[in-house]
Amino acid sequence: MVRVYGIFKHSLELELGINTLKENGFTGDKLTVIVLNRSQQTKQKILDSMYKANGMSLLDGMAMLGGVGMLLGVIYGSQVYIGPIALGLIGFFIGGTLGLIIDRAFNKSNRKSNKSSSGEVIIVVHCINEDEADIAEIIMKEHLATALGRRPIS
């Protein structure tokens, strides 16, 4: 006896894969579906490190608009009484603040859509012989399994 394990994301392909497995004789005790729910929502971090990045850092927009504000402050600072260095620093802080506000507004809309994402689904198929295990594995591959595994049972 062999067990074939497949991990799927929630999708239409998962439902089609379960129906295909049932059509090929994997019904009742031969097919086990385990739904995994997310235990915790990932929180956005303001500053990413080199090793832990979630792709939603607030540092990027702050740095870009801060640099643009600083550049404009230095360019036009020679025409103002306080000078290019002071106006460059003021432009840096104003641009950084504006970048923070824009990043927060943009990422807030992205966070709302990510909250609906749920966990994954594990499908366990109990097979009598290797031929059935091969068929189950092929069906799972065709229906976009993210991971597959096989374990003989004695």
Summary of the structure (lengths in Angstrom):
residues: 154
radius of gyration: 26.8
end to end distance: 6.8
largest distance: 86.4
contacts: 418
relative contact order: 0.30
helix: 52%
strand: 18%
